[in-house]
Amino acid sequence: MAEKLKADIKQGKPFSGLEAEVYLNLLRTAEVLSQDAERMLKPYGLTGTQYNVLRILRGAGREGLACGEVSGRMVTHDPDITRLLDRLEARGLVTRAREKRDRRVITTRITPAGLELLKKLDGPVADWLRQALGHLGAARLGALVELLEAARGTLG
């Protein structure tokens, strides 16, 4: 069972337990998927975290979101969300504006250019996900979702 992962990470000794093997498999799988996603997004000039932010802002609609709210919705934590938003703003993909009713709040919104870029990516991302995970089939994917949610349920 553990032979593929052991070969991938060049480990000769047995894992310390099944939990350790599962944990390392999760990390390795996430890393492989992440690297492949980055390769797929690179021609569009985006990183995975930038793509995630654009999707979050598309979902927020015209109201946009405060920086902290964007950060809280991200799939992976980015400690420097401000710089990430700076880069997206410099490319014209998002705008930020200080709120009139509470000057402490800066709201970020996706621009038409950001929406257009996501529209171009919708098909390629869907194709990539089918290629990367579709071979598992709906039943196994559903079971995997349940198992991952159950594992996260005991944490943080």
JOTAKA-V337931 format. One record per residue. N is the residue number from 0. SS is DSSP state (A for helix, B for strand, O for the rest). PSI is psi as a letter, one per 30 degrees, with the letter a starting at -180 (999 if undefined). NEAR is the number of other C-alpha atoms within 8 Angstrom. Layout:
((N & SS & PSI & NEAR) (N & SS & PSI & NEAR))
//
This chain:
((0 & O & e & 3) (1 & O & g & 6) (2 & A & e & 6) (3 & A & e & 7) (4 & A & e & 8) (5 & A & e & 10) (6 & A & e & 8) (7 & A & e & 7) (8 & O & g & 6) (9 & O & h & 6) (10 & O & k & 8) (11 & O & e & 5) (12 & O & l & 4) (13 & O & l & 5) (14 & O & l & 7) (15 & O & f & 6) (16 & O & l & 6) (17 & A & e & 7) (18 & A & e & 6) (19 & A & e & 9) (20 & A & e & 11) (21 & A & e & 8) (22 & A & e & 8) (23 & A & e & 8) (24 & A & e & 9) (25 & A & e & 8) (26 & A & e & 8) (27 & A & e & 8) (28 & A & e & 8) (29 & A & e & 8) (30 & A & e & 8) (31 & A & e & 8) (32 & A & e & 9) (33 & A & e & 9) (34 & A & e & 8) (35 & A & e & 8) (36 & A & e & 10) (37 & A & e & 11) (38 & A & e & 8) (39 & A & e & 9) (40 & A & f & 11) (41 & A & e & 9) (42 & O & f & 7) (43 & O & g & 6) (44 & O & g & 6) (45 & O & l & 10) (46 & O & l & 9) (47 & A & e & 10) (48 & A & e & 9) (49 & A & e & 10) (50 & A & e & 9) (51 & A & e & 10) (52 & A & e & 10) (53 & A & e & 14) (54 & A & e & 9) (55 & A & e & 11) (56 & A & e & 14) (57 & A & e & 9) (58 & A & f & 6) (59 & A & f & 9) (60 & A & a & 8) (61 & A & f & 5) (62 & A & f & 6) (63 & O & a & 11) (64 & B & l & 11) (65 & B & l & 10) (66 & A & e & 11) (67 & A & e & 6) (68 & A & e & 8) (69 & A & e & 12) (70 & A & e & 10) (71 & A & f & 6) (72 & A & f & 7) (73 & O & k & 11) (74 & O & e & 5) (75 & O & k & 5) (76 & O & k & 6) (77 & O & j & 7) (78 & O & f & 4) (79 & O & i & 6) (80 & A & e & 9) (81 & A & e & 7) (82 & A & e & 7) (83 & A & e & 9) (84 & A & e & 9) (85 & A & e & 8) (86 & A & e & 8) (87 & A & e & 11) (88 & A & e & 11) (89 & A & f & 7) (90 & O & f & 7) (91 & O & g & 10) (92 & O & f & 14) (93 & B & l & 14) (94 & B & l & 10) (95 & B & k & 9) (96 & B & k & 7) (97 & B & k & 10) (98 & O & k & 10) (99 & O & e & 5) (100 & O & f & 4) (101 & O & j & 7) (102 & O & f & 8) (103 & O & f & 6) (104 & O & k & 8) (105 & B & k & 11) (106 & B & k & 12) (107 & B & k & 13) (108 & B & k & 13) (109 & B & k & 14) (110 & O & l & 10) (111 & A & e & 7) (112 & A & e & 9) (113 & A & e & 12) (114 & A & e & 12) (115 & A & e & 8) (116 & A & e & 9) (117 & A & e & 10) (118 & A & e & 8) (119 & A & e & 8) (120 & A & f & 8) (121 & A & e & 8) (122 & A & e & 8) (123 & A & e & 8) (124 & A & e & 9) (125 & A & e & 8) (126 & A & e & 8) (127 & A & e & 10) (128 & A & e & 9) (129 & A & e & 9) (130 & A & e & 8) (131 & A & e & 8) (132 & A & f & 9) (133 & A & e & 9) (134 & A & f & 7) (135 & A & f & 8) (136 & A & l & 8) (137 & A & e & 7) (138 & A & e & 7) (139 & A & e & 8) (140 & A & e & 10) (141 & A & e & 8) (142 & A & e & 8) (143 & A & e & 8) (144 & A & e & 8) (145 & A & e & 8) (146 & A & e & 8) (147 & A & e & 8) (148 & A & e & 8) (149 & A & e & 8) (150 & A & e & 8) (151 & A & f & 8) (152 & A & f & 7) (153 & O & f & 6) (154 & O & l & 5) (155 & O & 999 & 4))
//
